[in-house]
Amino acid sequence: MRVEDFLKESAGRYGDKTAVIAGATRLSYAALDAASDRLAARLQEGGVMPGDRVVIFMDNRWEAVVAIFSVLKAGAVFSPVNPSTKAAKLAYVLRNCRARAVIAQASLRPVLDEALAEAPDVVLTVISGETQALPPGALGFMDCICGDARPMPYGGIDIDLAMLIYTSGSTGRPKGVMMTHRNIEAASRSITTYLENTPDDIILNVLPVAFDYGLYQVLMAIRMGATVVLEKSFAFPQAVFETMRREKVTGFPLVPTMAAMILGMRDLQPDFLPGLRYITNTAAALPPEHIARLRALFPGVTLYSMYGLTECKRCTYLPPAELDIRPGSVGIAIPNTQAYVVDDDGRKVAPGVTGELVIRGPHVMQGYWEDDAATARVLKPGFNPWEKVLMTGDLFRTDEDGFLYFVGRKDDIIKTRGEKVAPKEVEAVIHAMPGIVEAVVFGRPDAVLGQSVHAVVVASSADVTEQAVIRHCQRHLEDFMVPRAVSLRTELPKTDTGKVSRRLAAEDYERAMESVV
């Protein structure tokens, strides 16, 4: 099965049913299917060929859902990009994947226009929203979904590439995770199985569709014939809760930041969301005390604690019946997946021994786009000659019953607000600021964010202040990558070989914090 078949089959079964709710817009399955057909035809007419990459640069809106399925119906590969992405990074993505087209919203035009100046392979741009002053050659989104055009058949199969989703790596350069239709089908089948999703589910999604956790809420809902309710943020929880009550939401995916916000609200009473059936959490583990308080606030609601990463979507889930027994665990492998822990030589370790988590399954990525070296570091030979297993780079242990516990990260990636931050990428931006001599970035445990980004810098100018560094980062980085705090030092700790030590810098920072307390 190809991913666009999720929509085709659900439209055939539930044509008049609401598929997507976004603000005042309600899109039926029949309307979503027809609109994506028309846009797919326009993409083909504009030069998009099977296998071409199309970047989708939008926030959570109904047009983004149409765009995803239109790209797939054209036989192309969709690549969602976070709407907070700055021009330099967007330009890198466009160049790296040699994007043939971009579908974006009008409010992001300034960033898009700057990036397009460095992306010579883009031949077609589709803009949603205000279209009175479209750039030369660009198409208006609404114009594209009018009429009765249908895409030309292209004969694709499920081992074709469906999605290229970029994630930061330890080098600081974004890497394109390659997912086939088969990968996505396997992941979505597994997750909807243990969540026991049905066509009656109504799923609230405030997570960006450019973030795979948010993206899969859309894909899984469409697969099941369910309804997805899109919200652009969780900045105003009470307004989101009102939407959830009005729409009778049954599924609520969240990340630890959202859980902390909810638990910090004083006027919530148990059962304030009476239609809710389940809550899911991933991106970072919920503290056991947060799990206990969520269960008290949502009695009768099933809570799923999960672990995953972009390279395979989902790895593990904790069966809800185990929450009381082992609340600190992220559970067992999801259906049709194997998860095990190995030592540095690739041998399975005994219970209680820390090692690297390995994932085996049909949802494991094909590799990183045109980056054989990075791919070789994480995809290793599997049990069968024809397969590869994923080395997650994360440290785990198991208990005697085989349940998994997250220990730490093998590399330096900071996971904050459900996003991955490469310290080297932040450091590169800081180093570009006049007056900076050295900089090191690391993550600190944070009950709300999972981890928070911190920077320590050495400066040669009195103009370099903590706030000046933060303002500089705000101008050049996505908001989740901006350091929460900056410390000025006269020197940074180094290894015996003269390299700045991230670990020692973090330890020095913690000692300094303890002395202040």
Beta strands, then each sheet from edge to edge (+ up, - down):
strand 1: 18-22
strand 2: 25-28
strand 3: 53-57
strand 4: 77-81
strand 5: 101-105
strand 6: 124-128
strand 7: 139-140
strand 8: 161-168
strand 9: 174-180
strand 10: 202-205
strand 11: 227-230
strand 12: 251-254
strand 13: 278-281
strand 14: 302-307
strand 15: 316-318
strand 16: 332-333
strand 17: 338-342
strand 18: 355-360
strand 19: 367-368
strand 20: 379-381
strand 21: 388-398
strand 22: 404-409
strand 23: 414-416
strand 24: 419-421
strand 25: 436-446
strand 26: 450-459
strand 27: 485-489
sheet 1: 2+ 1- 11- 10-
sheet 2: 4+ 3+ 5+ 6+ 7+
sheet 3: 8+ 9- 19+
sheet 4: 12+ 13+ 14+ 15- 16+
sheet 5: 17+ 18- 21+ 20-
sheet 6: 17+ 18- 21+ 22-
sheet 7: 23+ 24-
sheet 8: 25+ 26- 27-
end
